Amino acid sequence: MFGFSFNKVAGNSMFPRLKSGNFVLLSEHFDRRGLKAGDIIKLLHPRYGYIVKTLVGIDHTGRFWFKGENKQSVGIDDIGPIEASQIKSKVIFVVGA
């Protein structure tokens, strides 16, 4: 609705930053060029589907690299490089953290 949505966190891949059962407010209205390391992003991954991960960095070709916060989450190499078109929304608020 109006480019904003609430999603409930399921699982522990982003623990301790996000806990299972938290709610996140996501916005589709943000400047992808302004993203920085540490931003929490919802992306569409070809193997994992919609996932929420932390931006680690942007390489010299403009591809984005992500990781889960929990060491047992899929790693940066498993996620691989992400194109800007795969980035769907940015977490702007966490409820229950």
Buried (B, 14 or more C-beta within 10 A) or exposed (E): EEEEBEBEBEBBBBBEBBBEEBBBBBBEEBEEEEBEEEBBBBBEBEEEEEBBBBBBBBEEEEBBBBBBBBEEBBEBEEBBBBEEEBBBBBBBEBEEE
